[in-house]
Amino acid sequence: MKQEIITDIILVDIINFSTLTSKQQLEIITFLTKSYKRVIEKMLVSSKMPLSTLILSFVSTGDGFYCILDPKLKGYGTFLGLSFNHFSEQISKKYPYFQGIKIAVHTGGVNRFIDILGNENYIGDGLNDCSRYIEFKNFTISTVMISETAYNELKKFLRYHRDFEKILIEREFKRSKAYTFNDKHGNEKKGYLVWLRKSGIITPPKIDFL
């Protein structure tokens, strides 16, 4: 059995996607995909790294997607979630029916496998746990919900990358109190809402992947 990969997982979920018409669903998912592709391409140019060194995989959920980071960038997931959140307002201006997105970040385990079409894919408790944080009832637009494990990895990341701590100060990073809630299976979850008063894209650090 292949070893489980522990890394940051970002889940982007379109609010009330199922209530939209088929045409609206296609419009919004197409625009969202193109927008985030541009975000990632801009990050990669700034950090001078190929896509494969930043992200292990994108996993579609139908009304959004999971983004699984390379484990060497563990802790950066919160920054990527905040960067994704930056584009939500622009999407709202273009599509009046768009009600926003929910973004959750969790650090957990995933396993790689080859699916029925022969493509590389991922499953694991990390994906399932990440989706539970989207269920948080007091979710506020323009915030990102991060699990306690993701927050702990963020703190470790900042100890190694002091320049990113400076970025958070400049962007006026805010964190809520710790929220504890039960998911739909009755399991207790703990996390924080985080946001930037000055939103924008935050590129990943330059890391030696050799």
Salt bridges, closest charged atoms under 4 A:
GLU120 OE1 - ARG112 NE 3.30
ASP129 OD2 - HIS106 NE2 3.99
ASP129 OD1 - LYS189 NZ 3.18
GLU135 OE2 - ARG132 NE 2.54
GLU148 OE2 - LYS190 NZ 3.39
GLU153 OE2 - LYS156 NZ 3.39
GLU165 OE1 - ARG162 NH1 3.21
GLU172 OE1 - ARG197 NH1 3.92
GLU172 OE2 - LYS198 NZ 3.57
